[in-house]
């Protein structure tokens, strides 16, 4: 089963989905090891851990996409990634979601 299907099933279950926030691969793995069925990639946490600044749009699309990719590849549970700005217009948002 894909992680996308796992997430859809969790959301369709009618139960509350608890997805604690992770800021790097290690924290994501710890959340998974604790038994949570999903992990949330926190934008503020990633920004603070990578560049030591708040989540005010200072990180690039490439930096955020790489962090999301690394986390997702290390997990067996779904990752929900905070990409709140979408990095531009509707086309940029589409690319962001695809990446």
Biopython code that builds the backbone (N, CA, C, O; Angstrom):
import numpy as np
from Bio.PDB.StructureBuilder import StructureBuilder

atoms = [
    (1, "UNK", "N", (0.841, -1.169, 0.000)),
    (1, "UNK", "CA", (0.000, 0.000, 0.000)),
    (1, "UNK", "C", (0.897, 1.247, 0.000)),
    (1, "UNK", "O", (1.874, 1.318, 0.744)),
    (2, "UNK", "N", (0.555, 2.214, -0.833)),
    (2, "UNK", "CA", (1.350, 3.441, -0.871)),
    (2, "UNK", "C", (1.071, 4.291, 0.366)),
    (2, "UNK", "O", (0.051, 4.122, 1.034)),
    (3, "UNK", "N", (1.982, 5.195, 0.656)),
    (3, "UNK", "CA", (1.787, 6.098, 1.798)),
    (3, "UNK", "C", (0.629, 7.050, 1.535)),
    (3, "UNK", "O", (-0.059, 7.461, 2.469)),
    (4, "UNK", "N", (0.408, 7.404, 0.275)),
    (4, "UNK", "CA", (-0.735, 8.253, -0.062)),
    (4, "UNK", "C", (-2.041, 7.531, 0.277)),
    (4, "UNK", "O", (-2.957, 8.129, 0.840)),
    (5, "UNK", "N", (-2.120, 6.258, -0.065)),
    (5, "UNK", "CA", (-3.311, 5.452, 0.256)),
    (5, "UNK", "C", (-3.456, 5.298, 1.763)),
    (5, "UNK", "O", (-4.565, 5.360, 2.294)),
    (6, "UNK", "N", (-2.334, 5.098, 2.452)),
    (6, "UNK", "CA", (-2.382, 4.992, 3.918)),
    (6, "UNK", "C", (-2.962, 6.268, 4.524)),
    (6, "UNK", "O", (-3.790, 6.205, 5.432)),
    (7, "UNK", "N", (-2.530, 7.423, 4.021)),
    (7, "UNK", "CA", (-3.022, 8.694, 4.542)),
    (7, "UNK", "C", (-4.503, 8.860, 4.229)),
    (7, "UNK", "O", (-5.275, 9.282, 5.090)),
    (8, "UNK", "N", (-4.904, 8.533, 3.002)),
    (8, "UNK", "CA", (-6.333, 8.618, 2.654)),
    (8, "UNK", "C", (-7.168, 7.752, 3.587)),
    (8, "UNK", "O", (-8.219, 8.185, 4.060)),
    (9, "UNK", "N", (-6.711, 6.532, 3.854)),
    (9, "UNK", "CA", (-7.445, 5.630, 4.743)),
    (9, "UNK", "C", (-7.523, 6.191, 6.160)),
    (9, "UNK", "O", (-8.565, 6.101, 6.810)),
    (10, "UNK", "N", (-6.418, 6.772, 6.641)),
    (10, "UNK", "CA", (-6.427, 7.386, 7.976)),
    (10, "UNK", "C", (-7.442, 8.523, 8.038)),
    (10, "UNK", "O", (-8.210, 8.628, 8.993)),
    (11, "UNK", "N", (-7.439, 9.371, 7.016)),
    (11, "UNK", "CA", (-8.346, 10.519, 7.000)),
    (11, "UNK", "C", (-9.801, 10.088, 6.839)),
    (11, "UNK", "O", (-10.700, 10.738, 7.371)),
    (12, "UNK", "N", (-10.038, 9.004, 6.111)),
    (12, "UNK", "CA", (-11.397, 8.497, 5.897)),
    (12, "UNK", "C", (-11.917, 7.676, 7.070)),
    (12, "UNK", "O", (-13.103, 7.349, 7.109)),
    (13, "UNK", "N", (-11.061, 7.338, 8.018)),
    (13, "UNK", "CA", (-11.446, 6.447, 9.111)),
    (13, "UNK", "C", (-12.434, 7.075, 10.083)),
    (13, "UNK", "O", (-13.112, 6.365, 10.825)),
    (14, "UNK", "N", (-12.521, 8.396, 10.084)),
    (14, "UNK", "CA", (-13.396, 9.059, 11.049)),
    (14, "UNK", "C", (-12.730, 9.297, 12.391)),
    (14, "UNK", "O", (-13.318, 9.914, 13.280)),
    (15, "UNK", "N", (-11.526, 8.819, 12.540)),
    (15, "UNK", "CA", (-10.776, 9.023, 13.778)),
    (15, "UNK", "C", (-9.869, 10.245, 13.654)),
    (15, "UNK", "O", (-9.531, 10.674, 12.551)),
    (16, "UNK", "N", (-9.486, 10.789, 14.787)),
    (16, "UNK", "CA", (-8.529, 11.886, 14.792)),
    (16, "UNK", "C", (-7.164, 11.323, 14.409)),
    (16, "UNK", "O", (-6.735, 10.298, 14.938)),
    (17, "UNK", "N", (-6.488, 12.000, 13.489)),
    (17, "UNK", "CA", (-5.153, 11.583, 13.062)),
    (17, "UNK", "C", (-4.143, 12.471, 13.784)),
    (17, "UNK", "O", (-4.063, 13.674, 13.535)),
    (18, "UNK", "N", (-3.381, 11.862, 14.676)),
    (18, "UNK", "CA", (-2.343, 12.600, 15.389)),
    (18, "UNK", "C", (-1.038, 12.438, 14.622)),
    (18, "UNK", "O", (-0.539, 11.326, 14.448)),
    (19, "UNK", "N", (-0.494, 13.559, 14.168)),
    (19, "UNK", "CA", (0.751, 13.563, 13.400)),
    (19, "UNK", "C", (1.687, 14.588, 14.033)),
    (19, "UNK", "O", (1.687, 15.754, 13.637)),
    (20, "UNK", "N", (2.475, 14.167, 15.002)),
    (20, "UNK", "CA", (3.386, 15.109, 15.668)),
    (20, "UNK", "C", (4.377, 15.728, 14.693)),
    (20, "UNK", "O", (4.722, 15.134, 13.672)),
    (21, "UNK", "N", (4.824, 16.927, 15.024)),
    (21, "UNK", "CA", (5.716, 17.682, 14.161)),
    (21, "UNK", "C", (7.162, 17.240, 14.244)),
    (21, "UNK", "O", (7.709, 17.061, 15.333)),
    (22, "UNK", "N", (7.776, 17.067, 13.086)),
    (22, "UNK", "CA", (9.197, 16.715, 12.976)),
    (22, "UNK", "C", (9.905, 17.820, 12.223)),
    (22, "UNK", "O", (9.318, 18.480, 11.366)),
    (23, "UNK", "N", (11.184, 18.019, 12.553)),
    (23, "UNK", "CA", (11.964, 19.072, 11.901)),
    (23, "UNK", "C", (13.156, 18.531, 11.135)),
    (23, "UNK", "O", (13.861, 19.291, 10.472)),
    (24, "UNK", "N", (13.394, 17.217, 11.214)),
    (24, "UNK", "CA", (14.464, 16.573, 10.449)),
    (24, "UNK", "C", (14.173, 15.085, 10.381)),
    (24, "UNK", "O", (13.190, 14.609, 10.950)),
    (25, "UNK", "N", (15.023, 14.359, 9.690)),
    (25, "UNK", "CA", (14.791, 12.922, 9.508)),
    (25, "UNK", "C", (14.805, 12.190, 10.846)),
    (25, "UNK", "O", (13.973, 11.315, 11.086)),
    (26, "UNK", "N", (15.739, 12.543, 11.710)),
    (26, "UNK", "CA", (15.850, 11.839, 12.993)),
    (26, "UNK", "C", (14.592, 12.024, 13.832)),
    (26, "UNK", "O", (14.076, 11.056, 14.391)),
    (27, "UNK", "N", (14.088, 13.263, 13.927)),
    (27, "UNK", "CA", (12.875, 13.479, 14.727)),
    (27, "UNK", "C", (11.680, 12.768, 14.084)),
    (27, "UNK", "O", (10.798, 12.284, 14.793)),
    (28, "UNK", "N", (11.641, 12.701, 12.759)),
    (28, "UNK", "CA", (10.570, 11.973, 12.076)),
    (28, "UNK", "C", (10.625, 10.481, 12.401)),
    (28, "UNK", "O", (9.596, 9.852, 12.651)),
    (29, "UNK", "N", (11.830, 9.926, 12.393)),
    (29, "UNK", "CA", (11.990, 8.501, 12.722)),
    (29, "UNK", "C", (11.586, 8.217, 14.167)),
    (29, "UNK", "O", (11.002, 7.171, 14.450)),
    (30, "UNK", "N", (11.890, 9.133, 15.077)),
    (30, "UNK", "CA", (11.502, 8.957, 16.481)),
    (30, "UNK", "C", (9.982, 8.963, 16.632)),
    (30, "UNK", "O", (9.428, 8.183, 17.407)),
    (31, "UNK", "N", (9.316, 9.838, 15.896)),
    (31, "UNK", "CA", (7.848, 9.895, 15.936)),
    (31, "UNK", "C", (7.261, 8.592, 15.406)),
    (31, "UNK", "O", (6.329, 8.042, 15.995)),
    (32, "UNK", "N", (7.798, 8.103, 14.310)),
    (32, "UNK", "CA", (7.342, 6.824, 13.758)),
    (32, "UNK", "C", (7.593, 5.691, 14.745)),
    (32, "UNK", "O", (6.722, 4.846, 14.952)),
    (33, "UNK", "N", (8.771, 5.667, 15.354)),
    (33, "UNK", "CA", (9.115, 4.606, 16.316)),
    (33, "UNK", "C", (8.213, 4.646, 17.547)),
    (33, "UNK", "O", (7.996, 3.623, 18.197)),
    (34, "UNK", "N", (7.691, 5.824, 17.862)),
    (34, "UNK", "CA", (6.782, 5.948, 19.008)),
    (34, "UNK", "C", (5.387, 5.416, 18.692)),
    (34, "UNK", "O", (4.531, 5.351, 19.575)),
    (35, "UNK", "N", (5.153, 5.034, 17.432)),
    (35, "UNK", "CA", (3.896, 4.391, 17.069)),
    (35, "UNK", "C", (2.869, 5.279, 16.385)),
    (35, "UNK", "O", (1.743, 4.842, 16.147)),
    (36, "UNK", "N", (3.231, 6.511, 16.065)),
    (36, "UNK", "CA", (2.279, 7.372, 15.370)),
    (36, "UNK", "C", (2.123, 6.917, 13.924)),
    (36, "UNK", "O", (3.068, 6.422, 13.310)),
    (37, "UNK", "N", (0.920, 7.091, 13.393)),
    (37, "UNK", "CA", (0.611, 6.588, 12.060)),
    (37, "UNK", "C", (0.888, 7.603, 10.958)),
    (37, "UNK", "O", (0.723, 7.297, 9.778)),
    (38, "UNK", "N", (1.308, 8.814, 11.336)),
    (38, "UNK", "CA", (1.664, 9.851, 10.369)),
    (38, "UNK", "C", (2.606, 10.838, 11.056)),
    (38, "UNK", "O", (2.630, 10.948, 12.282)),
    (39, "UNK", "N", (3.378, 11.550, 10.242)),
    (39, "UNK", "CA", (4.323, 12.556, 10.727)),
    (39, "UNK", "C", (4.023, 13.851, 10.001)),
    (39, "UNK", "O", (3.707, 13.854, 8.812)),
    (40, "UNK", "N", (4.127, 14.958, 10.737)),
    (40, "UNK", "CA", (3.920, 16.286, 10.158)),
    (40, "UNK", "C", (5.259, 17.001, 10.076)),
    (40, "UNK", "O", (5.920, 17.181, 11.099)),
    (41, "UNK", "N", (5.672, 17.412, 8.883)),
    (41, "UNK", "CA", (6.898, 18.182, 8.724)),
    (41, "UNK", "C", (6.572, 19.642, 9.003)),
    (41, "UNK", "O", (5.940, 20.310, 8.185)),
    (42, "UNK", "N", (7.004, 20.134, 10.158)),
    (42, "UNK", "CA", (6.689, 21.494, 10.568)),
    (42, "UNK", "C", (7.582, 22.520, 9.873)),
    (42, "UNK", "O", (8.809, 22.441, 9.941)),
    (43, "UNK", "N", (6.955, 23.472, 9.211)),
    (43, "UNK", "CA", (7.703, 24.504, 8.517)),
    (43, "UNK", "C", (8.582, 25.324, 9.454)),
    (43, "UNK", "O", (9.737, 25.617, 9.142)),
    (44, "UNK", "N", (8.023, 25.689, 10.603)),
    (44, "UNK", "CA", (8.829, 26.461, 11.547)),
    (44, "UNK", "C", (10.000, 25.637, 12.054)),
    (44, "UNK", "O", (11.125, 26.130, 12.136)),
    (45, "UNK", "N", (9.736, 24.389, 12.391)),
    (45, "UNK", "CA", (10.800, 23.525, 12.897)),
    (45, "UNK", "C", (11.909, 23.323, 11.896)),
    (45, "UNK", "O", (13.086, 23.365, 12.255)),
    (46, "UNK", "N", (11.550, 23.101, 10.634)),
    (46, "UNK", "CA", (12.552, 22.913, 9.591)),
    (46, "UNK", "C", (13.360, 24.194, 9.408)),
    (46, "UNK", "O", (14.589, 24.154, 9.343)),
    (47, "UNK", "N", (12.674, 25.319, 9.326)),
    (47, "UNK", "CA", (13.369, 26.592, 9.147)),
    (47, "UNK", "C", (14.302, 26.876, 10.314)),
    (47, "UNK", "O", (15.442, 27.293, 10.112)),
    (48, "UNK", "N", (13.829, 26.657, 11.519)),
    (48, "UNK", "CA", (14.656, 26.897, 12.703)),
    (48, "UNK", "C", (15.861, 25.969, 12.744)),
    (48, "UNK", "O", (16.953, 26.380, 13.134)),
    (49, "UNK", "N", (15.663, 24.711, 12.341)),
    (49, "UNK", "CA", (16.776, 23.758, 12.425)),
    (49, "UNK", "C", (17.773, 23.909, 11.281)),
    (49, "UNK", "O", (18.953, 23.604, 11.456)),
    (50, "UNK", "N", (17.324, 24.377, 10.106)),
    (50, "UNK", "CA", (18.204, 24.482, 8.949)),
    (50, "UNK", "C", (18.921, 25.827, 8.898)),
    (50, "UNK", "O", (20.132, 25.879, 8.686)),
    (51, "UNK", "N", (18.171, 26.921, 9.094)),
    (51, "UNK", "CA", (18.800, 28.239, 8.969)),
    (51, "UNK", "C", (18.733, 29.074, 10.246)),
    (51, "UNK", "O", (19.232, 30.199, 10.281)),
    (52, "UNK", "N", (18.120, 28.527, 11.291)),
    (52, "UNK", "CA", (18.058, 29.236, 12.561)),
    (52, "UNK", "C", (17.180, 30.472, 12.542)),
    (52, "UNK", "O", (17.396, 31.406, 13.314)),
    (53, "UNK", "N", (16.193, 30.479, 11.667)),
    (53, "UNK", "CA", (15.287, 31.620, 11.517)),
    (53, "UNK", "C", (13.843, 31.119, 11.544)),
    (53, "UNK", "O", (13.588, 29.940, 11.295)),
    (54, "UNK", "N", (12.888, 32.021, 11.851)),
    (54, "UNK", "CA", (11.479, 31.608, 11.837)),
    (54, "UNK", "C", (10.985, 31.319, 10.424)),
    (54, "UNK", "O", (11.647, 31.647, 9.439)),
    (55, "UNK", "N", (9.828, 30.708, 10.344)),
    (55, "UNK", "CA", (9.213, 30.333, 9.074)),
    (55, "UNK", "C", (8.517, 31.556, 8.476)),
    (55, "UNK", "O", (7.301, 31.713, 8.584)),
    (56, "UNK", "N", (9.313, 32.415, 7.846)),
    (56, "UNK", "CA", (8.759, 33.633, 7.240)),
    (56, "UNK", "C", (9.113, 33.701, 5.752)),
    (56, "UNK", "O", (9.241, 34.790, 5.192)),
    (57, "UNK", "N", (9.269, 32.549, 5.120)),
    (57, "UNK", "CA", (9.520, 32.487, 3.692)),
    (57, "UNK", "C", (10.970, 32.645, 3.285)),
    (57, "UNK", "O", (11.249, 32.986, 2.136)),
    (58, "UNK", "N", (11.894, 32.408, 4.193)),
    (58, "UNK", "CA", (13.312, 32.554, 3.883)),
    (58, "UNK", "C", (13.915, 31.317, 3.223)),
    (58, "UNK", "O", (14.913, 31.416, 2.509)),
    (59, "UNK", "N", (13.320, 30.165, 3.459)),
    (59, "UNK", "CA", (13.841, 28.938, 2.845)),
    (59, "UNK", "C", (13.352, 28.818, 1.408)),
    (59, "UNK", "O", (12.237, 29.227, 1.084)),
    (60, "UNK", "N", (14.191, 28.258, 0.561)),
    (60, "UNK", "CA", (13.841, 28.096, -0.844)),
    (60, "UNK", "C", (12.995, 26.846, -1.052)),
    (60, "UNK", "O", (12.927, 25.963, -0.197)),
    (61, "UNK", "N", (12.356, 26.802, -2.209)),
    (61, "UNK", "CA", (11.604, 25.606, -2.599)),
    (61, "UNK", "C", (12.506, 24.373, -2.549)),
    (61, "UNK", "O", (12.108, 23.324, -2.044)),
    (62, "UNK", "N", (13.710, 24.508, -3.071)),
    (62, "UNK", "CA", (14.636, 23.379, -3.132)),
    (62, "UNK", "C", (14.984, 22.872, -1.734)),
    (62, "UNK", "O", (15.030, 21.662, -1.509)),
    (63, "UNK", "N", (15.228, 23.779, -0.802)),
    (63, "UNK", "CA", (15.568, 23.372, 0.569)),
    (63, "UNK", "C", (14.407, 22.633, 1.225)),
    (63, "UNK", "O", (14.611, 21.602, 1.865)),
    (64, "UNK", "N", (13.205, 23.146, 1.072)),
    (64, "UNK", "CA", (12.028, 22.519, 1.681)),
    (64, "UNK", "C", (11.729, 21.177, 1.013)),
    (64, "UNK", "O", (11.440, 20.193, 1.695)),
    (65, "UNK", "N", (11.800, 21.136, -0.320)),
    (65, "UNK", "CA", (11.533, 19.886, -1.042)),
    (65, "UNK", "C", (12.539, 18.807, -0.680)),
    (65, "UNK", "O", (12.173, 17.639, -0.544)),
    (66, "UNK", "N", (13.796, 19.180, -0.525)),
    (66, "UNK", "CA", (14.822, 18.204, -0.149)),
    (66, "UNK", "C", (14.553, 17.648, 1.241)),
    (66, "UNK", "O", (14.679, 16.443, 1.458)),
    (67, "UNK", "N", (14.185, 18.506, 2.181)),
    (67, "UNK", "CA", (13.887, 18.028, 3.532)),
    (67, "UNK", "C", (12.682, 17.086, 3.514)),
    (67, "UNK", "O", (12.700, 16.033, 4.151)),
    (68, "UNK", "N", (11.642, 17.472, 2.782)),
    (68, "UNK", "CA", (10.455, 16.609, 2.686)),
    (68, "UNK", "C", (10.805, 15.273, 2.044)),
    (68, "UNK", "O", (10.361, 14.223, 2.509)),
    (69, "UNK", "N", (11.594, 15.310, 0.984)),
    (69, "UNK", "CA", (12.014, 14.080, 0.308)),
    (69, "UNK", "C", (12.789, 13.177, 1.265)),
    (69, "UNK", "O", (12.505, 11.983, 1.364)),
    (70, "UNK", "N", (13.755, 13.742, 1.962)),
    (70, "UNK", "CA", (14.572, 12.945, 2.882)),
    (70, "UNK", "C", (13.725, 12.325, 3.986)),
    (70, "UNK", "O", (13.907, 11.157, 4.328)),
    (71, "UNK", "N", (12.811, 13.096, 4.539)),
    (71, "UNK", "CA", (11.931, 12.562, 5.589)),
    (71, "UNK", "C", (11.049, 11.451, 5.034)),
    (71, "UNK", "O", (10.953, 10.374, 5.622)),
    (72, "UNK", "N", (10.405, 11.717, 3.898)),
    (72, "UNK", "CA", (9.480, 10.741, 3.321)),
    (72, "UNK", "C", (10.176, 9.426, 2.984)),
    (72, "UNK", "O", (9.617, 8.350, 3.195)),
    (73, "UNK", "N", (11.389, 9.516, 2.464)),
    (73, "UNK", "CA", (12.124, 8.300, 2.096)),
    (73, "UNK", "C", (12.537, 7.481, 3.317)),
    (73, "UNK", "O", (12.711, 6.267, 3.215)),
    (74, "UNK", "N", (12.693, 8.127, 4.458)),
    (74, "UNK", "CA", (13.140, 7.433, 5.664)),
    (74, "UNK", "C", (11.993, 6.809, 6.455)),
    (74, "UNK", "O", (12.225, 6.010, 7.363)),
    (75, "UNK", "N", (10.761, 7.172, 6.113)),
    (75, "UNK", "CA", (9.603, 6.732, 6.893)),
    (75, "UNK", "C", (8.827, 5.624, 6.198)),
    (75, "UNK", "O", (8.866, 5.479, 4.976)),
    (76, "UNK", "N", (8.118, 4.844, 7.014)),
    (76, "UNK", "CA", (7.181, 3.846, 6.499)),
    (76, "UNK", "C", (5.745, 4.318, 6.666)),
    (76, "UNK", "O", (4.812, 3.646, 6.227)),
    (77, "UNK", "N", (5.563, 5.480, 7.303)),
    (77, "UNK", "CA", (4.242, 6.072, 7.496)),
    (77, "UNK", "C", (4.163, 7.339, 6.642)),
    (77, "UNK", "O", (5.193, 7.856, 6.211)),
    (78, "UNK", "N", (2.947, 7.846, 6.394)),
    (78, "UNK", "CA", (2.808, 9.062, 5.581)),
    (78, "UNK", "C", (3.427, 10.293, 6.254)),
    (78, "UNK", "O", (3.452, 10.414, 7.478)),
    (79, "UNK", "N", (3.917, 11.188, 5.416)),
    (79, "UNK", "CA", (4.442, 12.477, 5.858)),
    (79, "UNK", "C", (3.543, 13.566, 5.312)),
    (79, "UNK", "O", (3.255, 13.601, 4.116)),
    (80, "UNK", "N", (3.097, 14.455, 6.187)),
    (80, "UNK", "CA", (2.331, 15.632, 5.788)),
    (80, "UNK", "C", (3.306, 16.799, 5.872)),
    (80, "UNK", "O", (3.797, 17.119, 6.955)),
    (81, "UNK", "N", (3.589, 17.440, 4.738)),
    (81, "UNK", "CA", (4.611, 18.478, 4.693)),
    (81, "UNK", "C", (3.993, 19.872, 4.683)),
    (81, "UNK", "O", (3.052, 20.140, 3.936)),
    (82, "UNK", "N", (4.526, 20.743, 5.512)),
    (82, "UNK", "CA", (4.110, 22.140, 5.570)),
    (82, "UNK", "C", (4.852, 22.914, 4.484)),
    (82, "UNK", "O", (6.040, 23.207, 4.614)),
    (83, "UNK", "N", (4.145, 23.231, 3.434)),
    (83, "UNK", "CA", (4.689, 24.060, 2.342)),
    (83, "UNK", "C", (3.715, 25.208, 2.142)),
    (83, "UNK", "O", (3.214, 25.432, 1.040)),
    (84, "UNK", "N", (3.454, 25.930, 3.224)),
    (84, "UNK", "CA", (2.340, 26.866, 3.294)),
    (84, "UNK", "C", (2.318, 27.938, 2.217)),
    (84, "UNK", "O", (1.228, 28.356, 1.827)),
    (85, "UNK", "N", (3.434, 28.400, 1.721)),
    (85, "UNK", "CA", (3.408, 29.456, 0.719)),
    (85, "UNK", "C", (3.199, 28.905, -0.681)),
    (85, "UNK", "O", (2.706, 29.622, -1.551)),
    (86, "UNK", "N", (3.557, 27.663, -0.918)),
    (86, "UNK", "CA", (3.462, 27.092, -2.253)),
    (86, "UNK", "C", (4.524, 27.615, -3.197)),
    (86, "UNK", "O", (4.650, 27.140, -4.326)),
    (87, "UNK", "N", (5.287, 28.592, -2.736)),
    (87, "UNK", "CA", (6.429, 29.139, -3.479)),
    (87, "UNK", "C", (6.046, 29.812, -4.784)),
    (87, "UNK", "O", (6.767, 29.698, -5.775)),
    (88, "UNK", "N", (4.921, 30.512, -4.796)),
    (88, "UNK", "CA", (4.563, 31.285, -5.985)),
    (88, "UNK", "C", (3.095, 31.198, -6.321)),
    (88, "UNK", "O", (2.241, 31.170, -5.434)),
    (89, "UNK", "N", (2.805, 31.155, -7.611)),
    (89, "UNK", "CA", (1.422, 31.124, -8.086)),
    (89, "UNK", "C", (0.889, 29.687, -8.134)),
    (89, "UNK", "O", (1.512, 28.759, -7.618)),
    (90, "UNK", "N", (-0.264, 29.531, -8.757)),
    (90, "UNK", "CA", (-0.914, 28.209, -8.800)),
    (90, "UNK", "C", (-0.027, 27.155, -9.454)),
    (90, "UNK", "O", (-0.027, 26.004, -9.017)),
    (91, "UNK", "N", (0.720, 27.514, -10.480)),
    (91, "UNK", "CA", (1.602, 26.548, -11.138)),
    (91, "UNK", "C", (2.731, 26.122, -10.199)),
    (91, "UNK", "O", (3.119, 24.954, -10.183)),
    (92, "UNK", "N", (3.256, 27.066, -9.420)),
    (92, "UNK", "CA", (4.297, 26.721, -8.451)),
    (92, "UNK", "C", (3.749, 25.803, -7.367)),
    (92, "UNK", "O", (4.438, 24.887, -6.917)),
    (93, "UNK", "N", (2.515, 26.046, -6.951)),
    (93, "UNK", "CA", (1.889, 25.187, -5.944)),
    (93, "UNK", "C", (1.737, 23.775, -6.502)),
    (93, "UNK", "O", (1.994, 22.799, -5.796)),
    (94, "UNK", "N", (1.322, 23.659, -7.759)),
    (94, "UNK", "CA", (1.191, 22.341, -8.376)),
    (94, "UNK", "C", (2.530, 21.608, -8.394)),
    (94, "UNK", "O", (2.597, 20.417, -8.090)),
    (95, "UNK", "N", (3.581, 22.319, -8.746)),
    (95, "UNK", "CA", (4.909, 21.702, -8.769)),
    (95, "UNK", "C", (5.331, 21.312, -7.366)),
    (95, "UNK", "O", (5.896, 20.238, -7.158)),
    (96, "UNK", "N", (5.060, 22.172, -6.411)),
    (96, "UNK", "CA", (5.418, 21.896, -5.011)),
    (96, "UNK", "C", (4.759, 20.613, -4.536)),
    (96, "UNK", "O", (5.404, 19.775, -3.906)),
    (97, "UNK", "N", (3.480, 20.458, -4.835)),
    (97, "UNK", "CA", (2.749, 19.248, -4.427)),
    (97, "UNK", "C", (3.329, 18.019, -5.114)),
    (97, "UNK", "O", (3.483, 16.972, -4.486)),
    (98, "UNK", "N", (3.652, 18.137, -6.397)),
    (98, "UNK", "CA", (4.248, 17.013, -7.122)),
    (98, "UNK", "C", (5.581, 16.598, -6.545)),
    (98, "UNK", "O", (5.849, 15.406, -6.392)),
    (99, "UNK", "N", (6.417, 17.562, -6.224)),
    (99, "UNK", "CA", (7.742, 17.255, -5.660)),
    (99, "UNK", "C", (7.590, 16.621, -4.292)),
    (99, "UNK", "O", (8.588, 16.289, -3.652)),
]
sb = StructureBuilder()
sb.init_structure("model")
sb.init_model(0)
sb.init_chain("A")
sb.init_seg("    ")
for serial, (resi, resn, name, xyz) in enumerate(atoms, 1):
    if name == "N":
        sb.init_residue(resn, " ", resi, " ")
    sb.init_atom(name, np.array(xyz, "f"), 0.0, 1.0, " ", f" {name:<3s}", serial, name[0])
structure = sb.get_structure()
